[in-house]
Amino acid sequence: MDRWNIRTGIGRAFQVAVATLSSIKYPNDISELNRYYEEDIIEPPWTFTKPGILEPLEKPGIGVEVIEEN
C-alpha cells in the first residue's frame, strides 16, 4: 500500500482537517477507509459517527498515528 495515497488514513486525516475550515463550503467526498482497504496504516481508524458523518479527531496534528508495520 502506498502510505501517501490520498485514500489511506493519512490522506483522510488531511481531508477531514481541510473540510473543517470555515472557508471550505463544499468538502470533498470523504468516506470510511474500510471501503477501500481491509487494514489501514493509521490508528485510530476513520469511522462514521452517524450515517455520512466523520468527526475530526481531538488529537494534536492530523489526529492519527502511523502504524509502521502496516
Backbone as a chain_set.jsonl record, in Angstrom:
{"seq": "MDRWNIRTGIGRAFQVAVATLSSIKYPNDISELNRYYEEDIIEPPWTFTKPGILEPLEKPGIGVEVIEEN", "coords": {"N": [[0.85, -1.182, 0.0], [0.575, 2.177, -0.824], [1.632, 4.503, 1.308], [1.252, 7.26, 1.162], [-0.855, 7.693, -0.435], [-3.901, 9.282, -1.199], [-6.121, 7.939, -0.376], [-5.493, 6.587, 1.926], [-5.418, 6.414, 5.558], [-3.853, 8.567, 6.367], [-4.061, 10.455, 4.284], [-6.817, 10.797, 4.459], [-7.042, 11.993, 6.97], [-6.005, 14.549, 6.46], [-7.909, 15.429, 4.587], [-10.231, 15.554, 6.188], [-9.417, 17.47, 8.073], [-9.097, 19.767, 6.434], [-11.72, 20.021, 5.536], [-12.962, 21.028, 7.77], [-12.363, 23.702, 7.889], [-13.398, 27.089, 7.969], [-13.552, 28.465, 5.572], [-14.094, 26.592, 3.65], [-16.624, 25.56, 1.666], [-17.859, 23.41, 0.339], [-17.037, 20.443, 1.136], [-14.828, 17.767, 0.08], [-15.645, 14.444, -1.197], [-15.664, 12.287, 1.368], [-14.964, 9.294, 2.822], [-15.365, 6.251, 4.827], [-12.466, 4.236, 5.377], [-12.515, 1.469, 5.239], [-13.893, 0.834, 3.082], [-12.124, 0.794, 1.017], [-9.765, -0.512, 1.864], [-8.706, -3.456, 3.599], [-7.193, -3.32, 5.898], [-5.838, -0.5, 7.487], [-3.192, 2.011, 7.656], [-3.094, 3.547, 9.881], [-3.907, 4.624, 13.253], [-6.304, 6.02, 15.386], [-8.788, 4.2, 13.466], [-10.655, 5.687, 10.748], [-14.029, 6.166, 11.147], [-17.543, 6.342, 10.581], [-19.462, 8.487, 12.652], [-22.1, 8.976, 12.684], [-24.565, 8.156, 10.196], [-22.934, 8.964, 7.269], [-21.306, 10.894, 8.501], [-18.157, 11.983, 9.469], [-16.247, 12.633, 12.198], [-13.932, 15.192, 13.204], [-10.8, 14.325, 14.66], [-9.636, 14.552, 18.06], [-6.978, 14.589, 18.759], [-3.628, 16.006, 18.725], [-2.086, 17.655, 15.848], [-2.588, 15.906, 12.814], [-4.205, 14.086, 13.939], [-3.95, 11.302, 13.937], [-2.026, 8.262, 14.364], [0.701, 6.723, 12.755], [0.925, 3.349, 11.866], [3.675, 1.675, 11.743], [4.31, -0.995, 10.981], [2.387, -1.701, 9.159]], "CA": [[0.0, 0.0, 0.0], [1.292, 3.441, -0.865], [1.175, 5.203, 2.508], [0.911, 8.662, 0.911], [-2.051, 7.707, -1.271], [-4.968, 10.079, -0.563], [-7.128, 7.03, 0.144], [-5.077, 5.998, 3.2], [-5.832, 7.186, 6.728], [-3.101, 9.824, 6.414], [-4.75, 11.355, 3.349], [-8.151, 11.057, 5.007], [-6.879, 12.948, 8.074], [-5.872, 15.882, 5.863], [-9.205, 15.792, 4.0], [-11.139, 15.929, 7.274], [-8.923, 18.734, 8.629], [-9.429, 20.845, 5.491], [-13.178, 20.152, 5.489], [-13.43, 21.773, 8.946], [-12.031, 25.12, 7.765], [-14.59, 27.913, 7.717], [-13.57, 28.932, 4.18], [-14.486, 25.486, 2.776], [-18.093, 25.498, 1.588], [-18.281, 22.109, -0.16], [-15.934, 19.486, 1.324], [-14.692, 16.649, -0.853], [-16.253, 13.174, -0.816], [-14.812, 11.665, 2.376], [-15.651, 8.082, 3.272], [-14.589, 5.354, 5.669], [-11.437, 3.563, 4.593], [-12.767, 0.037, 5.057], [-14.459, 0.736, 1.734], [-11.009, 0.601, 0.088], [-8.71, -1.374, 2.407], [-9.046, -4.344, 4.701], [-6.474, -2.801, 7.053], [-5.216, 0.782, 7.161], [-1.874, 2.219, 8.242], [-3.202, 4.527, 10.965], [-4.753, 4.396, 14.432], [-7.49, 5.189, 15.27], [-9.355, 4.177, 12.111], [-11.742, 6.625, 10.477], [-15.342, 5.532, 11.055], [-18.663, 7.281, 10.687], [-20.086, 8.596, 13.967], [-23.506, 8.899, 12.284], [-24.539, 7.899, 8.751], [-22.38, 10.044, 6.455], [-20.586, 11.898, 9.298], [-16.855, 11.689, 10.055], [-15.901, 13.71, 13.132], [-12.498, 15.436, 13.354], [-10.232, 13.726, 15.868], [-9.218, 15.542, 19.048], [-5.542, 14.507, 18.999], [-2.871, 17.073, 18.048], [-1.651, 17.403, 14.469], [-3.654, 15.391, 11.955], [-5.095, 13.275, 14.771], [-3.742, 9.86, 13.819], [-0.672, 7.722, 14.496], [1.021, 5.761, 11.7], [1.338, 2.011, 12.292], [4.812, 1.414, 10.858], [4.319, -2.368, 10.465], [1.423, -1.847, 8.069]], "C": [[0.89, 1.238, 0.0], [0.797, 4.315, 0.281], [0.831, 6.668, 2.276], [-0.259, 8.802, -0.057], [-3.158, 8.445, -0.518], [-6.034, 9.186, 0.059], [-6.683, 6.3, 1.411], [-5.572, 6.878, 4.338], [-5.103, 8.516, 6.854], [-3.766, 10.847, 5.499], [-6.119, 11.754, 3.861], [-8.076, 12.091, 6.138], [-6.756, 14.372, 7.541], [-7.188, 16.339, 5.238], [-10.183, 16.259, 5.077], [-10.717, 17.268, 7.872], [-9.299, 19.913, 7.727], [-10.935, 21.078, 5.454], [-13.718, 20.95, 6.678], [-13.136, 23.267, 8.869], [-13.269, 25.929, 7.385], [-14.681, 28.391, 6.269], [-13.979, 27.836, 3.191], [-16.006, 25.346, 2.803], [-18.6, 24.112, 1.193], [-17.128, 21.111, -0.017], [-15.983, 18.353, 0.302], [-15.467, 15.43, -0.349], [-15.288, 12.453, 0.123], [-15.566, 10.471, 2.936], [-14.768, 7.289, 4.234], [-13.601, 4.588, 4.802], [-11.677, 2.078, 4.408], [-13.47, -0.213, 3.725], [-13.37, 0.391, 0.711], [-9.988, -0.441, 0.55], [-9.243, -2.252, 3.525], [-8.427, -3.836, 6.005], [-5.773, -1.521, 6.643], [-3.873, 0.897, 7.871], [-1.901, 3.215, 9.397], [-4.056, 3.993, 12.108], [-5.133, 5.75, 14.963], [-8.025, 5.21, 13.841], [-10.451, 5.234, 11.963], [-13.042, 5.839, 10.327], [-16.415, 6.594, 11.198], [-19.2, 7.293, 12.113], [-21.613, 8.562, 13.836], [-23.475, 8.594, 10.786], [-24.037, 9.124, 7.975], [-21.57, 11.083, 7.203], [-19.277, 11.332, 9.83], [-16.503, 12.877, 10.949], [-14.392, 13.937, 13.135], [-12.015, 14.828, 14.665], [-9.685, 14.819, 16.777], [-7.714, 15.535, 19.326], [-4.819, 15.639, 18.265], [-2.45, 16.683, 16.633], [-2.811, 16.936, 13.619], [-4.536, 14.38, 12.682], [-4.907, 11.781, 14.72], [-2.277, 9.514, 14.04], [-0.465, 6.697, 13.377], [1.477, 4.452, 12.338], [2.435, 1.586, 11.323], [4.804, 0.016, 10.25], [3.406, -2.544, 9.273], [1.943, -1.14, 6.835]], "O": [[1.856, 1.313, 0.759], [-0.328, 4.814, 0.24], [0.172, 7.273, 3.122], [-0.611, 9.914, -0.452], [-3.326, 8.243, 0.685], [-6.775, 9.632, 0.934], [-7.43, 5.467, 1.924], [-6.089, 7.969, 4.101], [-5.654, 9.483, 7.381], [-4.005, 11.984, 5.907], [-6.537, 12.903, 3.718], [-8.943, 12.958, 6.25], [-7.338, 15.299, 8.105], [-7.547, 17.512, 5.347], [-10.884, 17.254, 4.889], [-11.567, 18.114, 8.15], [-9.769, 20.941, 8.214], [-11.379, 22.222, 5.351], [-14.82, 21.493, 6.602], [-13.617, 24.027, 9.71], [-14.083, 25.491, 6.572], [-15.774, 28.692, 5.789], [-14.188, 28.123, 2.012], [-16.593, 25.049, 3.843], [-19.656, 23.685, 1.659], [-16.331, 20.95, -0.941], [-17.033, 18.034, -0.257], [-15.896, 15.4, 0.804], [-14.203, 12.052, -0.297], [-16.671, 10.613, 3.459], [-13.595, 7.603, 4.433], [-13.869, 4.323, 3.63], [-11.098, 1.475, 3.504], [-13.617, -1.36, 3.303], [-13.646, -0.218, -0.322], [-9.415, -1.163, -0.266], [-10.114, -1.847, 4.295], [-9.04, -3.907, 7.07], [-5.177, -1.458, 5.569], [-3.466, -0.009, 8.597], [-0.851, 3.677, 9.843], [-4.821, 3.042, 11.947], [-4.258, 6.617, 14.978], [-7.742, 6.142, 13.088], [-11.091, 5.619, 12.941], [-13.142, 4.952, 9.479], [-16.215, 7.615, 11.856], [-19.375, 6.237, 12.72], [-22.318, 8.167, 14.764], [-22.428, 8.766, 10.161], [-24.65, 10.191, 8.025], [-21.171, 12.081, 6.602], [-19.27, 10.333, 10.549], [-16.471, 14.014, 10.478], [-13.634, 12.968, 13.075], [-12.74, 14.821, 15.66], [-9.313, 15.893, 16.305], [-7.224, 16.395, 20.058], [-5.344, 16.173, 17.287], [-2.462, 15.504, 16.278], [-3.902, 17.503, 13.689], [-5.503, 13.874, 12.113], [-5.633, 11.049, 15.394], [-1.399, 10.368, 13.918], [-1.357, 5.898, 13.089], [2.315, 4.45, 13.24], [2.144, 1.18, 10.197], [5.246, -0.155, 9.114], [3.619, -3.44, 8.457], [1.281, -1.142, 5.797]]}, "num_chains": 1, "name": "protein.A"}
